[in-house]
């Protein structure tokens, strides 16, 4: 039951316990208790909203940064990844396969702020060999949700 509850909450974190219970054929009290247990045991880390950030009047810059790392003797990539995770500018950190080791997402108010983070904080961490920064230009989908409503596409009428 817990896996089904998690699946439903991942799709819609605001789904009421009553609706989850109805879908699973159990009582709302059972669902509420299961959710509470998942929160207490740190399986559910928090809840977020997927927001179309273009609708906000904030200038934000997002970047994906590829980081090549020298694994540490005690802890491999974990030591560097945990250090990077502590910076408030960093929203996500992943260990990945391929040409680089870590993929991080960084938020800033402008390009210079992100560049300063890379040059003064990220690149100075012991074990960081190199970085490649990609600035995000437009977001189309996040957390399985399409950000922009589909626009009507109408072909121009051709008259003879």
C-alpha positions, -999 to +999 in steps of 0.1 A: +000+000+000+028+024+008+043+022-027+009+030-042+005+060-019+039+072-029+031+068-066-001+088-061+016+116-041+044+118-066+018+126-093-001+150-070+013+158-036-020+177-027-042+146-032-063+143-001-061+111+020-097+105+013-092+104-024-061+081-020-082+058+002-110+056-023-085+047-051-068+021-030-100+007-013-088+014+022-098+039+049-087+075+050-073+068+085-051+040+072-038+063+044-031+092+069-012+068+092+008+054+063+017+090+051+027+100+086+050+069+089+066+077+056+073+113+067+087+102+101+109+075+086+122+101+061+109+083+030+089+114+021+115+142+023+091+170+015+065+183-009+070+207-038+049+226-064+057+226-101+056+262-111+057+279-145+085+303-134+079+326-165+047+337-148+067+351-119+082+385-121+116+373-109+147+371-130+163+338-122+190+319-140+193+282-139+222+262-150+232+225-153+268+220-144+288+189-153+315+182-127+344+158-132+357+146-098+386+127-084+370+101-060+382+104-024+400+075-008+374+072+020+339+077+004+345+079-033+323+105-049+301+109-018+324+134+000+325+159-029+288+154-037+278+161-001+300+192+001+284+205-031+249+197-018+253+221+011+255+252-010+222+271-011+226+279-048+225+241-056+190+226-060+200+191-072+230+168-073+233+135-091+260+109-096+259+100-132+276+078-157+293+091-188+320+117-195+316+135-161+308+123-126+283+147-111+254+167-126+243+196-105+215+222-109+222+257-097+200+288-094+211+324-094+197+359-100+219+365-130+247+349-152+274+366-131+261+351-099+262+316-113+296+322-128+309+334-095+295+303-077+314+281-102+347+300-100+348+308-063+330+279-046+326+249-069+359+248-086+379+253-054+366+221-037+393+195-033+386+167-058+368+188-084+389+185-116+368+204-141+333+218-148+311+225-178+282+249-173+250+248-194+226+277-189+189+267-192+171+288-218+135+274-215+118+247-195+092+226-213+086+198-188+094+193-151+085+165-127+064+149-154+043+180-159+042+201-191+050+237-182+035+256-211-001+250-223-002+237-258-007+265-283-032+261-311-014+257-343-033+268-374-019+266-409-022+297-429-050+294-454-038+294-490-061+309-515-057+304-553 
